[in-house]
């Protein structure tokens, strides 16, 4: 059995978003472990593409971990392949599979209006297909602008097995003769796309369902050119919470935005691997393990729904799997070297993002005042002034901070209110890491200052 060859072919007209990243991931997982995963930059639309977006897409793919699997010697840029497309356009013309179309945009618009009025689909009538060859050549020689159309055979049927949607049947009479090159000579997107898939040896194309109408056309083109036809699988859309296609308005973000927010690549990859697909792996896993559990046959046909809470679930698992040593390297200089391991262990159970370790470092070791929320102020008022007098006296007697709860209990202050008040006074919040861990880490002078500031807040 020949190795699978897949590809990811972004158009660099914007930043990589979750839907694109899922397509890239599914294509990569389908190729692993023994196949090839190709990257092709489809940058022929000069009005919209930018080198900035090309670099950003490459950077995002590398950050997600895909770059290590891309065949770096076989990255094609379509902008450099115009001669290849022209060669195949000319070949179709020589074989009489294409013809020049001199119809103006206004004429084509009238045709569509007439078809709509008769309840017919907006299909090209094919009138230029019947122009005598000599007349067509004369008009071209005079410089008359002409697009080029593929001559679709009549009365036939295109059959293919969509790896996601199953058997597909499309009558050729439903297609009409379609444009393969504009009057400017620029090949249509789906033409260049099909040529590159065939010439690069791609055997499986996974792409969004919006490309499904292109597939029968591409099969006809490749068959006419006697080029290999890959398998196709069309992925359902990714929808937001309201059921609309995923967008920033729906609360989704690009891969770069998620990276800036603090999501780990392992979390995003594990979430996307299960977004619209069933895989035989319930735990967090790297790309190699995900590939073993992945099957194209288990991609769902229904639209997938983006769920931020699920993404956060995988983020917590990814952070939990990150080593203490790695997290310790993220910490600011405020955290003493000798306490870094203990600090990481204390904060880790309550952290979702790496930045939270820095935020808690500012709480535990920061010399500045903290902000008391309304709930924290209520907790302080509930225990009264005597709570702070007892705690401050204990510190004055050189009682270790870790023994403050015991000293307060001995003085008759206990229960939930004790720890709420202590947490509120020292951190400004009623939630966070265990107080017994923070009391061991927090410098006594900072504890004393926070307690005194809290006394002031009661006034």
C-alpha positions in Angstrom: 0.0 0.0 0.0 1.4 3.4 -1.0 2.1 5.9 1.7 -0.5 8.5 2.2 0.4 12.0 1.1 -1.7 14.9 2.4 -1.3 18.6 2.2 -2.3 21.9 3.8 -2.8 24.7 1.3 -3.6 28.0 3.0 -4.2 31.3 1.2 -2.1 33.9 3.1 -4.8 36.5 3.1 -5.3 36.4 6.8 -4.1 34.8 10.1 -4.6 31.1 10.8 -7.8 30.5 12.6 -9.2 27.4 14.4 -11.0 26.0 11.4 -7.8 26.2 9.2 -5.8 24.7 12.0 -8.2 21.8 12.4 -7.9 21.1 8.6 -4.1 21.2 8.9 -4.2 18.9 12.0 -6.5 16.3 10.4 -4.4 16.3 7.3 -1.2 15.7 9.4 -2.8 13.0 11.5 -4.0 11.2 8.4 -0.5 11.1 7.0 1.3 10.0 10.2 3.3 7.9 10.8 4.6 6.8 7.4 3.1 9.3 4.9 4.1 12.8 3.9 2.5 16.1 4.9 3.0 18.9 2.4 2.6 22.6 2.8 1.5 24.7 -0.2 1.1 28.5 -0.1 -1.7 29.5 -2.5 -0.7 33.1 -3.0 -1.9 33.9 -6.5 -4.5 36.4 -5.4 -2.0 39.3 -5.3 -4.7 41.8 -4.2 -5.3 40.0 -0.9 -2.2 37.9 0.0 0.7 39.3 2.0 4.1 38.0 3.1 3.1 39.1 6.6 0.3 36.5 6.6 2.6 33.8 5.0 5.2 34.3 7.8 2.4 34.3 10.4 0.9 31.0 9.1 4.3 29.4 9.1 5.0 30.6 12.6 1.6 29.3 13.9 2.2 25.9 12.3 5.6 25.6 13.9 4.2 26.7 17.3 1.5 24.0 17.1 4.3 21.5 16.4 3.3 20.8 12.8 6.5 22.2 11.3 8.6 19.2 12.3 6.5 17.0 10.0 6.3 19.3 7.0 8.5 18.3 4.1 10.6 21.5 4.0 12.1 20.7 0.6 8.7 20.5 -1.0 6.9 23.7 0.0 5.4 25.2 -3.1 4.3 28.8 -3.6 1.8 29.1 -6.4 3.0 32.6 -7.3 6.2 30.9 -8.6 4.3 28.3 -10.7 2.6 30.3 -13.4 4.5 28.6 -16.2 3.3 25.2 -14.9 -0.4 26.3 -15.0 0.1 27.9 -18.5 1.5 24.6 -19.8 -1.6 22.7 -18.6 -4.0 25.3 -19.8 -2.4 25.2 -23.3 -2.5 21.4 -23.2 -6.3 21.4 -22.5 -6.7 23.8 -25.5 -4.7 21.6 -27.8 -6.8 18.6 -26.8 -10.0 20.6 -27.4 -11.0 20.3 -23.8 -11.2 24.1 -23.5 -12.3 27.1 -25.6 -12.1 30.9 -25.4 -15.3 32.6 -24.1 -15.8 36.2 -25.3 -19.0 36.8 -23.4 -18.9 40.1 -21.5 -19.8 40.4 -17.8 -23.0 42.1 -18.8 -24.0 39.3 -21.2 -23.3 36.7 -18.5 -25.3 38.6 -16.0 -28.3 38.7 -18.4 -28.0 35.0 -19.0 -28.1 34.4 -15.2 -31.2 36.7 -14.9 -33.0 34.8 -17.7 -32.2 31.5 -16.1 -33.4 32.6 -12.7 -36.7 33.9 -14.3 -37.3 30.5 -15.8 -36.5 28.7 -12.5 -33.2 27.3 -13.8 -29.8 27.2 -12.1 -27.4 30.0 -13.3 -25.4 27.8 -15.7 -23.5 29.1 -18.7 -25.4 28.5 -21.9 -22.3 27.4 -23.8 -22.7 29.6 -26.8 -19.0 30.3 -27.3 -18.4 26.6 -27.3 -19.9 26.5 -30.8 -17.9 29.3 -32.4 -16.0 28.1 -35.5 -12.3 27.6 -34.6 -11.1 30.1 -37.2 -13.4 32.8 -35.9 -12.2 32.2 -32.4 -8.6 32.4 -33.4 -9.2 35.6 -35.4 -10.8 37.3 -32.4 -8.0 36.2 -30.1 -5.5 37.5 -32.7 -7.2 40.9 -32.6 -6.6 41.0 -28.9 -10.3 40.6 -27.9 -10.4 39.6 -24.2 -11.5 36.1 -23.5 -11.7 33.8 -20.6 -11.1 30.1 -21.1 -13.8 27.5 -20.2 -13.5 23.8 -19.8 -15.7 21.8 -22.2 -17.8 19.7 -19.8 -19.0 16.4 -21.5 -22.8 16.2 -21.7 -24.9 13.4 -20.4 -22.3 11.9 -18.1 -21.9 11.5 -14.3 -19.0 12.2 -12.0 -18.7 9.6 -9.2 -16.4 9.8 -6.2 -16.2 8.6 -2.7 -16.0 11.5 -0.2 -14.0 10.1 2.7 -16.2 12.1 5.1 -19.6 12.3 3.3 -19.6 9.0 1.5 -20.6 8.3 -2.2 -21.2 11.4 -4.3 -22.8 11.5 -7.8 -22.9 14.7 -9.9 -24.4 14.9 -13.4 -22.2 16.8 -15.7 -25.2 18.5 -17.2 -25.6 20.3 -13.8 -22.1 21.8 -14.1 -22.0 23.8 -17.3 -18.8 24.8 -19.0 -16.8 26.5 -16.2 -14.1 29.1 -16.4 -10.6 27.7 -15.8 -8.6 30.9 -16.7 -9.7 34.6 -16.6 -9.3 36.9 -19.5 -6.1 38.2 -17.8 -4.6 34.7 -18.2 -4.7 34.1 -14.5 -5.8 30.5 -13.8 -8.8 29.9 -11.5 -8.1 28.9 -8.0 -9.5 25.4 -8.3 -7.6 24.8 -11.5 -4.2 25.6 -10.0 -5.2 23.7 -6.8 -6.0 20.5 -8.7 -2.8 20.7 -10.9 -0.6 21.1 -7.8 -2.3 18.3 -5.9 -1.7 15.9 -8.8 1.9 17.0 -9.6 3.0 16.9 -5.9 1.7 13.3 -5.5 -1.1 14.2 -3.0 -3.3 11.1 -2.4 -5.8 12.5 0.1 -7.2 16.0 0.2 -9.0 17.1 3.4 -10.6 20.5 3.1 -13.6 22.5 4.2 -17.1 21.6 2.8 -17.2 24.9 1.0 -14.8 23.3 -1.6 -17.2 20.4 -2.3 -18.6 22.0 -5.5 -15.1 22.2 -6.9 -14.5 18.5 -6.6 -16.4 17.2 -9.7 -14.8 20.0 -11.8 -11.3 19.1 -10.6 -11.9 15.4 -11.3 -13.0 16.2 -14.8 -9.9 18.4 -15.3 -7.5 15.8 -14.0 -9.0 13.1 -16.0 -8.8 15.2 -19.2 -5.1 15.8 -18.5 -4.5 12.2 -17.6 -3.2 13.2 -14.1 -3.8 11.2 -10.9 -6.9 12.0 -9.0 -6.6 12.1 -5.2 -9.2 11.0 -2.7 -11.2 13.9 -1.2 -12.8 14.4 2.2 -14.8 17.5 3.0 -14.9 18.7 6.6 -18.1 20.2 8.1 -18.0 23.8 9.3 -17.0 24.8 12.8 -19.8 26.8 14.3 -19.9 29.2 17.2 -22.3 29.1 20.2 -25.2 30.7 18.2 -24.9 28.3 15.3 -23.3 30.8 13.0 -19.9 30.1 11.3 -17.1 30.5 13.7 -15.8 34.1 13.9 -14.3 36.5 16.5 -17.8 37.9 17.0 -18.8 34.4 18.1 -16.0 34.4 20.8 -13.5 32.5 18.8 -10.0 33.7 18.0 -7.1 33.1 15.7 -4.2 30.8 16.7 -2.0 33.8 17.4 -4.7 35.3 19.6 -5.0 32.0 21.6 -1.2 31.9 21.9 -1.1 35.4 23.2 -3.9 34.6 25.7 -1.7 31.9 27.1 -3.1 28.7 25.6 -0.5 25.9 25.2 -0.1 24.2 21.8 -0.7 20.8 23.3 -4.1 22.0 24.6 -5.2 23.4 21.2 -4.0 20.3 19.3 -5.9 18.0 21.7 -9.0 20.0 21.5 -9.0 20.3 17.7 -8.3 16.6 17.3 -11.7 15.9 18.9 -13.6 18.9 17.3 -16.0 17.0 15.0 -14.1 13.7 15.1 -14.2 10.7 17.4 -10.8 9.3 18.3 -9.8 6.3 20.4 -7.9 8.4 23.0 -9.5 9.9 26.0 -6.4 11.4 27.6 -4.1 14.3 26.6 -1.6 13.1 24.0 1.1 14.3 21.6 0.8 14.3 17.9 2.2 10.8 17.4 -0.2 9.3 19.9 -3.1 11.2 18.4 -2.3 10.0 15.0 -2.4 6.4 16.2 -5.9 7.0 17.5 -7.2 9.1 14.5 -9.1 7.8 11.5 -10.5 9.9 8.7 -13.5 7.5 8.7 -14.4 8.8 12.2 -14.8 12.4 11.2 -18.4 13.5 11.7 -20.7 14.8 8.9 -22.5 17.3 11.2 -21.1 20.8 11.9 -18.8 21.0 14.9 -19.4 23.5 17.6 -16.6 25.5 19.2 -16.8 25.2 23.0 -14.4 27.4 24.9 -15.0 25.4 28.1 -13.8 22.3 26.4 -10.7 24.2 25.2 -10.1 25.3 28.8 -10.4 21.7 29.9 -7.6 20.6 27.6 -5.6 23.7 28.6 -5.7 22.6 32.3 -4.7 19.1 31.4 -1.8 20.4 29.2 -0.6 22.7 32.0 -0.9 19.9 34.5 1.4 17.8 32.2 4.0 20.6 32.0 7.0 19.8 34.2 7.7 21.8 37.4 11.1 22.7 35.9 9.5 24.2 32.8 7.1 26.3 34.8 9.8 27.4 37.2 11.7 28.8 34.2 8.6 31.0 33.5 8.7 32.6 36.9 9.7 36.2 37.6 12.9 37.0 39.5 10.8 37.9 42.6 10.4 34.2 43.4 13.5 33.0 45.3 15.4 30.2 43.6 15.1 28.0 46.7 11.3 28.4 46.8 10.5 28.0 43.1 9.7 24.3 43.2 7.4 24.7 46.3 5.8 27.8 44.7 5.0 25.9 41.5 3.5 23.0 43.5 1.4 25.5 45.5 0.0 27.4 42.6 -0.3 24.7 40.0 -3.7 23.2 41.2 -5.4 26.6 40.8 -3.7 27.7 37.5 -5.1 27.5 34.0 -2.6 29.7 32.2 1.1 30.3 32.7 0.6 34.0 33.4 -1.2 33.1 36.6 2.1 31.9 38.2 3.4 35.4 37.6 0.2 36.9 39.0 0.5 34.8 42.2 4.2 35.6 42.5 3.2 39.3 42.7 0.7 38.4 45.4 3.1 36.3 47.5 6.3 38.3 47.1 5.2 41.7 45.9 5.9 44.6 48.2 3.1 46.8 47.0 -0.5 46.9 48.4 -3.1 44.5 47.2 -6.7 45.4 46.1 -9.4 44.1 48.3 -12.6 43.0 46.5 -16.0 43.4 48.1 -16.2 39.8 49.2 -12.7 40.1 50.8 -13.8 43.3 52.7 -16.9 41.5 54.0 -14.7 38.6 55.3 -12.5 41.0 57.1 -15.4 42.9 58.7 -16.9 39.6 59.8 -13.9 38.7 62.1 -13.3 42.2 63.5 -10.3 44.0 64.9 -9.3 41.4 67.5 -8.4 38.9 64.7 -5.7 41.2 63.4 -4.4 42.1 66.9 -3.9 38.5 67.7 -2.2 37.8 64.4 0.1 40.8 64.6 1.0 40.0 68.2 1.9 36.4 67.1 4.3 37.8 64.5 5.8 40.1 67.0 6.5 37.1 69.2 8.4 35.5 66.2 5.7 32.9 65.6 6.3 31.4 62.2 3.6 32.5 59.7 2.6 28.8 59.1 1.4 28.7 62.8 -0.9 31.7 62.5 -4.0 29.6 62.0 -3.2 27.6 65.2 -2.6 30.8 67.2 -5.9 32.3 66.1 -7.8 29.1 66.8 -6.3 29.0 70.3 -7.6 32.5 70.9 -11.1 31.3 70.0 -11.3 32.3 66.4 -11.9 29.4 64.1 -14.0 27.8 61.4 -14.4 29.0 57.8 -14.2 32.6 58.8 -10.7 32.3 60.0 -9.3 31.1 56.7 -11.5 33.4 54.7 -10.3 36.4 56.7 -6.6 35.4 56.5 -6.8 34.7 52.8 -8.6 38.0 52.2 -6.1 40.0 54.2 -3.0 38.4 52.6 -4.2 37.9 48.9 -7.2 40.2 48.5 -9.3 37.3 47.3 -11.3 34.4 48.8 -10.0 31.9 46.2 -6.6 30.6 45.2 -3.9 28.2 46.4 -4.0 26.6 49.8 -3.3 29.1 52.6 -1.0 26.6 54.4 1.2 26.6 51.3 1.2 30.4 50.9 2.0 31.0 54.5 5.2 29.0 54.2 6.2 30.9 51.1 5.2 34.5 52.0 7.9 36.6 53.7 6.9 37.6 57.3 7.3 41.3 56.7 4.9 41.2 53.7 2.4 39.3 55.9 2.7 41.9 58.6 2.2 44.8 56.2 -0.8 43.1 54.6 -2.4 42.6 58.1 -1.8 46.2 59.0 -3.3 47.4 55.7 -6.3 45.2 56.4 -6.8 46.9 59.8 -6.9 50.2 58.0 -9.5 48.9 55.6 -11.8 48.2 58.6 -11.9 51.9 59.6 
